[in-house]
Amino acid sequence: MIRIIYNWKVAPEKKDRFVQTWKSTTNRIHEEVTGARGSFMLQNEGNPEQIKTIARWDTLSDWEKFWQDSKTSQMQSMHELGERISVEIFREIDDFTK
């Protein structure tokens, strides 16, 4: 498993629309794209404009195929509401969350 961490900057007045757009986008990707396992969203307590979305994928190659094939079309509406600052890739070593 891998985790992809997207760092976003979202203006307060766009946050609610960004969250709703992310929900529909991530659910659609999870349902339609091979290897996509869904994601979750975090908001920085001290800087509410800073949001992270953390996606889980079966393999790096599954995510790379998605990234090459769909990055502009699948996530375009999120880019209209927030600025993506960075994308980081992490290999999952273990997960004890329930």
C-alpha positions in Angstrom: 0.0 0.0 0.0 1.0 3.6 -0.6 -0.3 6.9 0.7 -0.4 10.0 -1.4 -0.5 13.3 0.6 -1.8 16.3 -1.2 -1.2 19.6 0.5 -3.8 22.3 -0.3 -4.3 26.0 0.4 -8.0 26.8 0.5 -9.5 30.2 1.3 -12.0 30.1 4.2 -14.9 31.2 1.9 -14.2 28.3 -0.4 -13.7 25.6 2.2 -17.3 24.2 2.3 -17.4 23.9 -1.5 -13.9 22.4 -1.5 -14.9 19.7 1.0 -18.1 18.8 -0.9 -16.2 18.6 -4.1 -13.5 16.5 -2.5 -16.1 14.1 -1.2 -17.7 13.5 -4.5 -14.3 13.4 -6.3 -12.7 10.9 -3.9 -15.7 8.7 -3.9 -15.9 8.6 -7.7 -12.2 7.8 -7.9 -12.5 5.1 -5.3 -15.4 3.5 -7.2 -14.1 3.8 -10.7 -10.2 3.6 -10.6 -8.3 0.3 -10.1 -6.2 0.3 -6.9 -7.8 3.4 -5.3 -8.8 2.7 -1.7 -10.3 6.1 -0.8 -8.9 9.0 1.2 -9.4 11.2 4.2 -9.0 14.9 4.8 -7.3 16.9 7.5 -7.4 20.6 8.4 -4.6 22.3 10.2 -5.8 23.5 13.6 -3.5 26.6 13.7 -3.9 27.5 10.0 -7.3 26.6 8.7 -6.4 27.4 5.1 -4.0 24.4 5.1 -5.7 21.2 4.2 -4.3 17.7 3.5 -6.0 15.0 1.6 -4.4 11.6 2.1 -5.2 8.9 -0.4 -4.5 5.2 -0.1 -3.6 3.1 -3.1 -2.8 -0.6 -3.6 0.4 0.1 -5.6 2.5 3.0 -6.8 1.9 1.9 -10.4 -1.9 2.1 -9.9 -1.6 5.7 -8.7 0.9 6.6 -11.4 -1.5 5.3 -14.1 -4.3 7.4 -12.5 -2.0 10.4 -12.3 -1.0 10.2 -15.9 -4.4 9.3 -17.3 -6.8 11.4 -15.1 -5.1 14.1 -13.0 -6.5 17.0 -14.9 -10.1 15.7 -15.5 -10.8 13.9 -12.2 -9.5 16.7 -9.9 -10.1 19.8 -12.0 -12.9 21.1 -9.8 -10.8 20.8 -6.7 -8.1 22.9 -8.4 -10.7 25.6 -9.1 -11.4 25.9 -5.4 -8.0 25.4 -3.8 -4.3 25.6 -4.6 -2.4 22.3 -4.5 0.9 23.1 -2.9 2.6 19.7 -3.1 2.1 15.9 -3.6 4.1 13.5 -1.5 4.3 9.7 -1.9 4.8 7.4 1.1 5.0 3.6 1.3 2.8 2.3 4.1 4.8 0.3 6.6 2.1 -0.5 9.0 -1.3 0.8 10.1 -2.9 0.2 13.6 -5.8 2.6 13.1 -9.3 1.1 13.5 
